[in-house]
């Protein structure tokens, strides 16, 4: 693998790890920005054909990213469900307060 392409690929994989930390910190804004940046880097990386010498390294990296992205999706979905439940509870609380106010 050429030095420049290896560095590009390493940066992409590092961003994947950074996404996990941002997810753990629930820093959704930074996560969205980093994912967008990673997408751009992937697009740039794959604008050139993958050389035979790169295939194994790139294939393993893709597997890592897919597994990582699946975990991130599960965490994000769980967080979204918790937020929805919280909003429902707040709405119910407001309705109860409103009902009590009518007495």
C-alpha positions as CSV (number, residue, x, y, z in Angstrom):
1,X,0.0,0.0,0.0
2,X,1.4,3.4,-0.9
3,X,2.3,5.6,2.0
4,X,-0.3,8.3,1.2
5,X,-3.1,5.8,0.7
6,X,-2.1,4.0,3.9
7,X,-2.3,7.3,5.8
8,X,-5.7,8.1,4.3
9,X,-7.0,4.7,5.3
10,X,-5.6,4.9,8.8
11,X,-7.3,8.3,9.2
12,X,-10.6,6.9,8.1
13,X,-10.3,4.0,10.6
14,X,-9.2,6.4,13.4
15,X,-12.3,8.5,12.7
16,X,-14.4,5.4,13.1
17,X,-13.0,4.9,16.6
18,X,-13.5,8.6,17.4
19,X,-17.2,8.2,16.5
20,X,-17.5,5.6,19.3
21,X,-16.2,8.1,21.8
22,X,-18.5,10.8,20.6
23,X,-21.4,8.4,20.8
24,X,-20.4,7.4,24.4
25,X,-20.3,11.1,25.3
26,X,-23.7,11.6,23.5
27,X,-22.1,14.4,21.4
28,X,-24.5,14.0,18.5
29,X,-23.5,17.2,16.8
30,X,-19.8,16.4,16.7
31,X,-20.7,12.9,15.7
32,X,-22.7,14.1,12.7
33,X,-19.9,16.4,11.6
34,X,-17.3,13.7,11.9
35,X,-19.4,11.2,10.0
36,X,-19.8,13.7,7.2
37,X,-16.0,14.2,7.1
38,X,-15.4,10.5,7.2
39,X,-17.8,10.0,4.3
40,X,-15.9,12.6,2.3
41,X,-12.6,10.9,3.0
42,X,-14.1,7.5,2.0
43,X,-15.4,9.0,-1.2
44,X,-11.9,10.5,-1.9
45,X,-10.2,7.2,-1.0
46,X,-12.4,5.1,-3.3
47,X,-12.1,7.6,-6.2
48,X,-9.0,5.6,-7.1
49,X,-9.3,1.8,-7.7
50,X,-8.1,-0.3,-4.8
51,X,-4.8,-1.9,-5.8
52,X,-4.3,-5.7,-5.4
53,X,-1.8,-5.0,-2.6
54,X,-4.4,-3.0,-0.7
55,X,-7.3,-5.4,-0.9
56,X,-6.8,-7.4,2.3
57,X,-6.2,-4.2,4.4
58,X,-9.2,-2.4,2.9
59,X,-11.4,-5.4,3.2
60,X,-10.6,-5.8,6.9
61,X,-11.1,-2.1,7.5
62,X,-14.5,-2.2,5.8
63,X,-15.6,-5.1,8.0
64,X,-14.5,-3.1,11.1
65,X,-16.4,0.0,9.9
66,X,-19.5,-2.0,9.2
67,X,-19.4,-3.6,12.7
68,X,-18.7,-0.3,14.3
69,X,-21.4,1.5,12.4
70,X,-23.9,-1.1,13.4
71,X,-23.1,-0.6,17.1
72,X,-23.3,3.2,16.6
73,X,-26.7,2.8,15.0
74,X,-28.0,0.6,17.8
75,X,-26.8,3.1,20.4
76,X,-28.3,6.0,18.5
77,X,-31.6,4.2,18.1
78,X,-31.7,3.4,21.8
79,X,-30.9,7.0,22.7
80,X,-33.7,8.2,20.4
81,X,-36.2,5.8,22.0
82,X,-35.3,7.0,25.4
83,X,-35.7,10.6,24.3
84,X,-39.2,9.8,22.8
85,X,-40.2,8.1,26.1
86,X,-39.1,11.2,28.0
87,X,-41.1,13.5,25.7
88,X,-44.2,11.3,26.2
89,X,-43.8,11.4,30.0
90,X,-43.5,15.2,29.9
91,X,-46.6,15.5,27.7
92,X,-48.5,13.3,30.1
93,X,-47.3,15.4,33.0
94,X,-48.5,18.6,31.3
95,X,-51.9,17.0,30.6
96,X,-52.2,16.0,34.3
97,X,-51.2,19.5,35.5
98,X,-53.7,21.0,33.1
99,X,-56.4,18.6,34.3
100,X,-55.7,19.5,38.0
101,X,-55.9,23.2,37.1
102,X,-59.5,22.7,35.9
103,X,-60.7,21.7,39.4
